[in-house]
Amino acid sequence: MDKLVFIIDDDPIYLKTMQNHFRLLGGFQTESYTNGDEALANLSKDPFLIILDHHLQDPAKNGIYYLNEIRKKKQKTPILYMTSDNNPALLEKVNAAGGNKLIIKDSAFLVYLRTALDEILQKTEKRSFFKRLFS
């Protein structure tokens, strides 16, 4: 069964790029949201991974707001946080709110995404192995 990935970003170019990337990888199904409220309303679908952008259309609710809201409902779901701002203070906020990785939106964006995805998949496979081993 394909792993469900939520992509929350209001930039149509990045949305399409990530959708295509996961389609080419295979084994993933994506759902895209242009605002965090829609994604929050659909968390019952239990995504394997959430990719969340910092700058969303609603200036009162940026990615950190949604990261905190998602963590209230999904403590263990990996969240990759994206931004075009290479800001150390933002990295601290993302870590404090429970983000798994900060990805900078620049020319190497897809490389960062793939590296982070590989790390998450390796951790998931290790947990699954040990769960089977000790059950």
CNS distance restraints for C-alpha pairs under 8 A (distance, minus, plus):
assign (resid   1 and name CA) (resid  27 and name CA) 7.25 0.50 0.50
assign (resid   2 and name CA) (resid  27 and name CA) 4.59 0.50 0.50
assign (resid   2 and name CA) (resid  28 and name CA) 4.69 0.50 0.50
assign (resid   2 and name CA) (resid  29 and name CA) 5.84 0.50 0.50
assign (resid   3 and name CA) (resid  27 and name CA) 6.22 0.50 0.50
assign (resid   3 and name CA) (resid  28 and name CA) 4.65 0.50 0.50
assign (resid   3 and name CA) (resid  29 and name CA) 5.94 0.50 0.50
assign (resid   3 and name CA) (resid  47 and name CA) 7.34 0.50 0.50
assign (resid   3 and name CA) (resid  48 and name CA) 5.78 0.50 0.50
assign (resid   4 and name CA) (resid  28 and name CA) 5.89 0.50 0.50
assign (resid   4 and name CA) (resid  29 and name CA) 4.86 0.50 0.50
assign (resid   4 and name CA) (resid  30 and name CA) 5.74 0.50 0.50
assign (resid   4 and name CA) (resid  31 and name CA) 7.44 0.50 0.50
assign (resid   4 and name CA) (resid  46 and name CA) 7.72 0.50 0.50
assign (resid   4 and name CA) (resid  47 and name CA) 4.86 0.50 0.50
assign (resid   4 and name CA) (resid  48 and name CA) 5.33 0.50 0.50
assign (resid   4 and name CA) (resid  49 and name CA) 6.83 0.50 0.50
assign (resid   5 and name CA) (resid  28 and name CA) 6.89 0.50 0.50
assign (resid   5 and name CA) (resid  29 and name CA) 6.12 0.50 0.50
assign (resid   5 and name CA) (resid  30 and name CA) 4.73 0.50 0.50
assign (resid   5 and name CA) (resid  31 and name CA) 6.30 0.50 0.50
assign (resid   5 and name CA) (resid  47 and name CA) 5.55 0.50 0.50
assign (resid   5 and name CA) (resid  48 and name CA) 5.86 0.50 0.50
assign (resid   5 and name CA) (resid  49 and name CA) 4.86 0.50 0.50
assign (resid   5 and name CA) (resid  50 and name CA) 5.74 0.50 0.50
assign (resid   5 and name CA) (resid  51 and name CA) 7.47 0.50 0.50
assign (resid   6 and name CA) (resid  30 and name CA) 5.85 0.50 0.50
assign (resid   6 and name CA) (resid  31 and name CA) 5.00 0.50 0.50
assign (resid   6 and name CA) (resid  32 and name CA) 5.93 0.50 0.50
assign (resid   6 and name CA) (resid  33 and name CA) 7.45 0.50 0.50
assign (resid   6 and name CA) (resid  39 and name CA) 7.41 0.50 0.50
assign (resid   6 and name CA) (resid  47 and name CA) 6.34 0.50 0.50
assign (resid   6 and name CA) (resid  49 and name CA) 6.37 0.50 0.50
assign (resid   6 and name CA) (resid  50 and name CA) 4.71 0.50 0.50
assign (resid   6 and name CA) (resid  51 and name CA) 6.10 0.50 0.50
assign (resid   7 and name CA) (resid  15 and name CA) 7.00 0.50 0.50
assign (resid   7 and name CA) (resid  18 and name CA) 7.87 0.50 0.50
assign (resid   7 and name CA) (resid  30 and name CA) 6.99 0.50 0.50
assign (resid   7 and name CA) (resid  31 and name CA) 6.18 0.50 0.50
assign (resid   7 and name CA) (resid  32 and name CA) 4.74 0.50 0.50
assign (resid   7 and name CA) (resid  33 and name CA) 6.11 0.50 0.50
assign (resid   7 and name CA) (resid  50 and name CA) 6.05 0.50 0.50
assign (resid   7 and name CA) (resid  51 and name CA) 4.79 0.50 0.50
assign (resid   7 and name CA) (resid  52 and name CA) 6.26 0.50 0.50
assign (resid   8 and name CA) (resid  15 and name CA) 7.93 0.50 0.50
assign (resid   8 and name CA) (resid  32 and name CA) 5.97 0.50 0.50
assign (resid   8 and name CA) (resid  33 and name CA) 4.75 0.50 0.50
assign (resid   8 and name CA) (resid  34 and name CA) 5.73 0.50 0.50
assign (resid   8 and name CA) (resid  35 and name CA) 6.32 0.50 0.50
assign (resid   8 and name CA) (resid  36 and name CA) 6.41 0.50 0.50
assign (resid   8 and name CA) (resid  39 and name CA) 7.13 0.50 0.50
assign (resid   8 and name CA) (resid  50 and name CA) 7.62 0.50 0.50
assign (resid   8 and name CA) (resid  51 and name CA) 6.01 0.50 0.50
assign (resid   8 and name CA) (resid  52 and name CA) 4.85 0.50 0.50
assign (resid   8 and name CA) (resid  53 and name CA) 6.08 0.50 0.50
assign (resid   9 and name CA) (resid  14 and name CA) 7.33 0.50 0.50
assign (resid   9 and name CA) (resid  15 and name CA) 6.39 0.50 0.50
assign (resid   9 and name CA) (resid  32 and name CA) 7.61 0.50 0.50
assign (resid   9 and name CA) (resid  33 and name CA) 6.39 0.50 0.50
assign (resid   9 and name CA) (resid  34 and name CA) 5.09 0.50 0.50
assign (resid   9 and name CA) (resid  35 and name CA) 6.76 0.50 0.50
assign (resid   9 and name CA) (resid  52 and name CA) 6.44 0.50 0.50
assign (resid   9 and name CA) (resid  53 and name CA) 5.21 0.50 0.50
assign (resid   9 and name CA) (resid  55 and name CA) 7.89 0.50 0.50
assign (resid   9 and name CA) (resid  56 and name CA) 6.57 0.50 0.50
assign (resid  10 and name CA) (resid  15 and name CA) 7.64 0.50 0.50
assign (resid  10 and name CA) (resid  33 and name CA) 7.42 0.50 0.50
assign (resid  10 and name CA) (resid  34 and name CA) 4.27 0.50 0.50
assign (resid  10 and name CA) (resid  35 and name CA) 6.52 0.50 0.50
assign (resid  10 and name CA) (resid  53 and name CA) 7.99 0.50 0.50
assign (resid  10 and name CA) (resid  55 and name CA) 7.98 0.50 0.50
assign (resid  10 and name CA) (resid  56 and name CA) 5.79 0.50 0.50
assign (resid  10 and name CA) (resid  57 and name CA) 6.60 0.50 0.50
assign (resid  11 and name CA) (resid  15 and name CA) 6.27 0.50 0.50
assign (resid  11 and name CA) (resid  34 and name CA) 7.55 0.50 0.50
assign (resid  12 and name CA) (resid  16 and name CA) 6.07 0.50 0.50
assign (resid  13 and name CA) (resid  17 and name CA) 6.08 0.50 0.50
assign (resid  14 and name CA) (resid  18 and name CA) 6.08 0.50 0.50
assign (resid  15 and name CA) (resid  19 and name CA) 6.12 0.50 0.50
assign (resid  15 and name CA) (resid  32 and name CA) 6.86 0.50 0.50
assign (resid  16 and name CA) (resid  20 and name CA) 6.07 0.50 0.50
assign (resid  17 and name CA) (resid  21 and name CA) 6.11 0.50 0.50
assign (resid  18 and name CA) (resid  22 and name CA) 6.21 0.50 0.50
assign (resid  19 and name CA) (resid  23 and name CA) 6.14 0.50 0.50
assign (resid  19 and name CA) (resid  30 and name CA) 6.32 0.50 0.50
assign (resid  20 and name CA) (resid  24 and name CA) 6.10 0.50 0.50
assign (resid  21 and name CA) (resid  25 and name CA) 6.29 0.50 0.50
assign (resid  22 and name CA) (resid  26 and name CA) 6.27 0.50 0.50
assign (resid  22 and name CA) (resid  27 and name CA) 7.92 0.50 0.50
assign (resid  22 and name CA) (resid  28 and name CA) 5.94 0.50 0.50
assign (resid  22 and name CA) (resid  29 and name CA) 7.37 0.50 0.50
assign (resid  22 and name CA) (resid  30 and name CA) 7.38 0.50 0.50
assign (resid  23 and name CA) (resid  27 and name CA) 7.80 0.50 0.50
assign (resid  23 and name CA) (resid  28 and name CA) 6.63 0.50 0.50
assign (resid  23 and name CA) (resid  29 and name CA) 7.32 0.50 0.50
assign (resid  33 and name CA) (resid  38 and name CA) 6.36 0.50 0.50
assign (resid  33 and name CA) (resid  39 and name CA) 6.08 0.50 0.50
assign (resid  34 and name CA) (resid  38 and name CA) 7.83 0.50 0.50
assign (resid  34 and name CA) (resid  56 and name CA) 7.63 0.50 0.50
assign (resid  35 and name CA) (resid  39 and name CA) 7.01 0.50 0.50
assign (resid  35 and name CA) (resid  56 and name CA) 6.53 0.50 0.50
assign (resid  35 and name CA) (resid  57 and name CA) 7.10 0.50 0.50
assign (resid  35 and name CA) (resid  58 and name CA) 7.84 0.50 0.50
assign (resid  36 and name CA) (resid  40 and name CA) 6.11 0.50 0.50
assign (resid  36 and name CA) (resid  63 and name CA) 7.86 0.50 0.50
assign (resid  36 and name CA) (resid  66 and name CA) 6.11 0.50 0.50
assign (resid  37 and name CA) (resid  41 and name CA) 6.24 0.50 0.50
assign (resid  38 and name CA) (resid  42 and name CA) 6.55 0.50 0.50
assign (resid  39 and name CA) (resid  43 and name CA) 6.33 0.50 0.50
assign (resid  40 and name CA) (resid  69 and name CA) 7.73 0.50 0.50
assign (resid  40 and name CA) (resid  70 and name CA) 6.73 0.50 0.50
assign (resid  43 and name CA) (resid  47 and name CA) 6.98 0.50 0.50
assign (resid  43 and name CA) (resid  73 and name CA) 7.86 0.50 0.50
assign (resid  43 and name CA) (resid  74 and name CA) 7.98 0.50 0.50
assign (resid  47 and name CA) (resid  77 and name CA) 7.26 0.50 0.50
assign (resid  48 and name CA) (resid  77 and name CA) 6.27 0.50 0.50
assign (resid  48 and name CA) (resid  78 and name CA) 7.21 0.50 0.50
assign (resid  49 and name CA) (resid  77 and name CA) 6.01 0.50 0.50
assign (resid  49 and name CA) (resid  78 and name CA) 5.19 0.50 0.50
assign (resid  49 and name CA) (resid  79 and name CA) 6.06 0.50 0.50
assign (resid  49 and name CA) (resid  80 and name CA) 7.76 0.50 0.50
assign (resid  50 and name CA) (resid  77 and name CA) 7.25 0.50 0.50
assign (resid  50 and name CA) (resid  78 and name CA) 6.33 0.50 0.50
assign (resid  50 and name CA) (resid  79 and name CA) 4.76 0.50 0.50
assign (resid  50 and name CA) (resid  80 and name CA) 6.28 0.50 0.50
assign (resid  51 and name CA) (resid  79 and name CA) 5.72 0.50 0.50
assign (resid  51 and name CA) (resid  80 and name CA) 4.74 0.50 0.50
assign (resid  51 and name CA) (resid  81 and name CA) 5.97 0.50 0.50
assign (resid  51 and name CA) (resid  82 and name CA) 7.25 0.50 0.50
assign (resid  52 and name CA) (resid  63 and name CA) 6.48 0.50 0.50
assign (resid  52 and name CA) (resid  67 and name CA) 7.68 0.50 0.50
assign (resid  52 and name CA) (resid  79 and name CA) 6.99 0.50 0.50
assign (resid  52 and name CA) (resid  80 and name CA) 6.18 0.50 0.50
assign (resid  52 and name CA) (resid  81 and name CA) 4.90 0.50 0.50
assign (resid  52 and name CA) (resid  82 and name CA) 5.96 0.50 0.50
assign (resid  53 and name CA) (resid  63 and name CA) 5.76 0.50 0.50
assign (resid  53 and name CA) (resid  81 and name CA) 5.84 0.50 0.50
assign (resid  53 and name CA) (resid  82 and name CA) 4.58 0.50 0.50
assign (resid  53 and name CA) (resid  83 and name CA) 5.91 0.50 0.50
assign (resid  54 and name CA) (resid  62 and name CA) 5.66 0.50 0.50
assign (resid  54 and name CA) (resid  63 and name CA) 4.03 0.50 0.50
assign (resid  54 and name CA) (resid  64 and name CA) 6.73 0.50 0.50
assign (resid  54 and name CA) (resid  81 and name CA) 6.95 0.50 0.50
assign (resid  54 and name CA) (resid  82 and name CA) 5.95 0.50 0.50
assign (resid  54 and name CA) (resid  83 and name CA) 5.30 0.50 0.50
assign (resid  55 and name CA) (resid  62 and name CA) 5.69 0.50 0.50
assign (resid  55 and name CA) (resid  63 and name CA) 6.32 0.50 0.50
assign (resid  55 and name CA) (resid  83 and name CA) 7.05 0.50 0.50
assign (resid  56 and name CA) (resid  61 and name CA) 7.42 0.50 0.50
assign (resid  56 and name CA) (resid  62 and name CA) 5.74 0.50 0.50
assign (resid  56 and name CA) (resid  63 and name CA) 6.88 0.50 0.50
assign (resid  58 and name CA) (resid  62 and name CA) 6.89 0.50 0.50
assign (resid  61 and name CA) (resid  65 and name CA) 5.59 0.50 0.50
assign (resid  61 and name CA) (resid  66 and name CA) 7.07 0.50 0.50
assign (resid  62 and name CA) (resid  66 and name CA) 6.73 0.50 0.50
assign (resid  63 and name CA) (resid  67 and name CA) 5.92 0.50 0.50
assign (resid  63 and name CA) (resid  81 and name CA) 7.83 0.50 0.50
assign (resid  64 and name CA) (resid  68 and name CA) 6.23 0.50 0.50
assign (resid  64 and name CA) (resid  93 and name CA) 7.43 0.50 0.50
assign (resid  64 and name CA) (resid  94 and name CA) 6.77 0.50 0.50
assign (resid  64 and name CA) (resid  97 and name CA) 7.21 0.50 0.50
assign (resid  65 and name CA) (resid  69 and name CA) 6.39 0.50 0.50
assign (resid  66 and name CA) (resid  70 and name CA) 5.94 0.50 0.50
assign (resid  67 and name CA) (resid  71 and name CA) 6.12 0.50 0.50
assign (resid  67 and name CA) (resid  94 and name CA) 7.93 0.50 0.50
assign (resid  67 and name CA) (resid  97 and name CA) 6.52 0.50 0.50
assign (resid  67 and name CA) (resid  98 and name CA) 7.38 0.50 0.50
assign (resid  67 and name CA) (resid  99 and name CA) 7.10 0.50 0.50
assign (resid  68 and name CA) (resid  72 and name CA) 6.47 0.50 0.50
assign (resid  68 and name CA) (resid  97 and name CA) 5.74 0.50 0.50
assign (resid  68 and name CA) (resid  98 and name CA) 7.59 0.50 0.50
assign (resid  69 and name CA) (resid  73 and name CA) 7.02 0.50 0.50
assign (resid  70 and name CA) (resid  74 and name CA) 5.77 0.50 0.50
assign (resid  70 and name CA) (resid  75 and name CA) 7.75 0.50 0.50
assign (resid  71 and name CA) (resid  75 and name CA) 4.90 0.50 0.50
assign (resid  71 and name CA) (resid  76 and name CA) 7.94 0.50 0.50
assign (resid  71 and name CA) (resid  97 and name CA) 7.69 0.50 0.50
assign (resid  71 and name CA) (resid  98 and name CA) 6.91 0.50 0.50
assign (resid  78 and name CA) (resid  99 and name CA) 7.38 0.50 0.50
assign (resid  78 and name CA) (resid 100 and name CA) 5.99 0.50 0.50
assign (resid  78 and name CA) (resid 120 and name CA) 7.33 0.50 0.50
assign (resid  79 and name CA) (resid  98 and name CA) 7.96 0.50 0.50
assign (resid  79 and name CA) (resid  99 and name CA) 5.34 0.50 0.50
assign (resid  79 and name CA) (resid 100 and name CA) 5.39 0.50 0.50
assign (resid  79 and name CA) (resid 101 and name CA) 7.03 0.50 0.50
assign (resid  80 and name CA) (resid  99 and name CA) 6.38 0.50 0.50
assign (resid  80 and name CA) (resid 100 and name CA) 5.78 0.50 0.50
assign (resid  80 and name CA) (resid 101 and name CA) 5.03 0.50 0.50
assign (resid  80 and name CA) (resid 102 and name CA) 6.11 0.50 0.50
assign (resid  80 and name CA) (resid 103 and name CA) 6.88 0.50 0.50
assign (resid  80 and name CA) (resid 116 and name CA) 7.71 0.50 0.50
assign (resid  81 and name CA) (resid  94 and name CA) 7.36 0.50 0.50
assign (resid  81 and name CA) (resid  99 and name CA) 6.40 0.50 0.50
assign (resid  81 and name CA) (resid 100 and name CA) 7.51 0.50 0.50
assign (resid  81 and name CA) (resid 101 and name CA) 6.04 0.50 0.50
assign (resid  81 and name CA) (resid 102 and name CA) 4.80 0.50 0.50
assign (resid  81 and name CA) (resid 103 and name CA) 5.96 0.50 0.50
assign (resid  82 and name CA) (resid 102 and name CA) 5.79 0.50 0.50
assign (resid  82 and name CA) (resid 103 and name CA) 4.70 0.50 0.50
assign (resid  82 and name CA) (resid 104 and name CA) 5.79 0.50 0.50
assign (resid  82 and name CA) (resid 105 and name CA) 6.51 0.50 0.50
assign (resid  83 and name CA) (resid 102 and name CA) 7.55 0.50 0.50
assign (resid  83 and name CA) (resid 103 and name CA) 6.50 0.50 0.50
assign (resid  83 and name CA) (resid 104 and name CA) 5.25 0.50 0.50
assign (resid  83 and name CA) (resid 105 and name CA) 5.65 0.50 0.50
assign (resid  84 and name CA) (resid 104 and name CA) 5.46 0.50 0.50
assign (resid  84 and name CA) (resid 105 and name CA) 4.68 0.50 0.50
assign (resid  84 and name CA) (resid 106 and name CA) 6.79 0.50 0.50
assign (resid  85 and name CA) (resid 104 and name CA) 6.97 0.50 0.50
assign (resid  85 and name CA) (resid 105 and name CA) 7.94 0.50 0.50
assign (resid  86 and name CA) (resid 104 and name CA) 6.51 0.50 0.50
assign (resid  87 and name CA) (resid  91 and name CA) 6.60 0.50 0.50
assign (resid  88 and name CA) (resid  92 and name CA) 6.51 0.50 0.50
assign (resid  89 and name CA) (resid  93 and name CA) 6.50 0.50 0.50
assign (resid  90 and name CA) (resid  94 and name CA) 6.13 0.50 0.50
assign (resid  91 and name CA) (resid  95 and name CA) 6.16 0.50 0.50
assign (resid  91 and name CA) (resid 102 and name CA) 6.59 0.50 0.50
assign (resid  92 and name CA) (resid  96 and name CA) 6.05 0.50 0.50
assign (resid  93 and name CA) (resid  97 and name CA) 6.08 0.50 0.50
assign (resid  94 and name CA) (resid  98 and name CA) 6.31 0.50 0.50
assign (resid  94 and name CA) (resid  99 and name CA) 5.14 0.50 0.50
assign (resid  94 and name CA) (resid 102 and name CA) 7.26 0.50 0.50
assign (resid  95 and name CA) (resid  99 and name CA) 5.25 0.50 0.50
assign (resid  95 and name CA) (resid 100 and name CA) 7.01 0.50 0.50
assign (resid  95 and name CA) (resid 101 and name CA) 7.85 0.50 0.50
assign (resid 101 and name CA) (resid 116 and name CA) 7.06 0.50 0.50
assign (resid 103 and name CA) (resid 109 and name CA) 7.10 0.50 0.50
assign (resid 103 and name CA) (resid 112 and name CA) 6.23 0.50 0.50
assign (resid 103 and name CA) (resid 113 and name CA) 6.89 0.50 0.50
assign (resid 104 and name CA) (resid 109 and name CA) 6.33 0.50 0.50
assign (resid 104 and name CA) (resid 112 and name CA) 7.70 0.50 0.50
assign (resid 105 and name CA) (resid 109 and name CA) 5.15 0.50 0.50
assign (resid 108 and name CA) (resid 112 and name CA) 6.48 0.50 0.50
assign (resid 109 and name CA) (resid 113 and name CA) 6.20 0.50 0.50
assign (resid 110 and name CA) (resid 114 and name CA) 6.03 0.50 0.50
assign (resid 111 and name CA) (resid 115 and name CA) 6.13 0.50 0.50
assign (resid 112 and name CA) (resid 116 and name CA) 6.14 0.50 0.50
assign (resid 113 and name CA) (resid 117 and name CA) 6.07 0.50 0.50
assign (resid 114 and name CA) (resid 118 and name CA) 6.06 0.50 0.50
assign (resid 115 and name CA) (resid 119 and name CA) 6.34 0.50 0.50
assign (resid 116 and name CA) (resid 120 and name CA) 6.32 0.50 0.50
assign (resid 117 and name CA) (resid 121 and name CA) 6.13 0.50 0.50
assign (resid 118 and name CA) (resid 122 and name CA) 6.15 0.50 0.50
assign (resid 119 and name CA) (resid 123 and name CA) 6.33 0.50 0.50
assign (resid 120 and name CA) (resid 124 and name CA) 6.13 0.50 0.50
assign (resid 121 and name CA) (resid 125 and name CA) 6.08 0.50 0.50
assign (resid 122 and name CA) (resid 126 and name CA) 6.21 0.50 0.50
assign (resid 123 and name CA) (resid 127 and name CA) 6.23 0.50 0.50
assign (resid 124 and name CA) (resid 128 and name CA) 6.10 0.50 0.50
assign (resid 125 and name CA) (resid 129 and name CA) 6.05 0.50 0.50
assign (resid 126 and name CA) (resid 130 and name CA) 6.26 0.50 0.50
assign (resid 127 and name CA) (resid 131 and name CA) 5.98 0.50 0.50
assign (resid 128 and name CA) (resid 132 and name CA) 6.22 0.50 0.50
assign (resid 129 and name CA) (resid 133 and name CA) 6.09 0.50 0.50
assign (resid 130 and name CA) (resid 134 and name CA) 6.07 0.50 0.50
assign (resid 131 and name CA) (resid 135 and name CA) 5.97 0.50 0.50
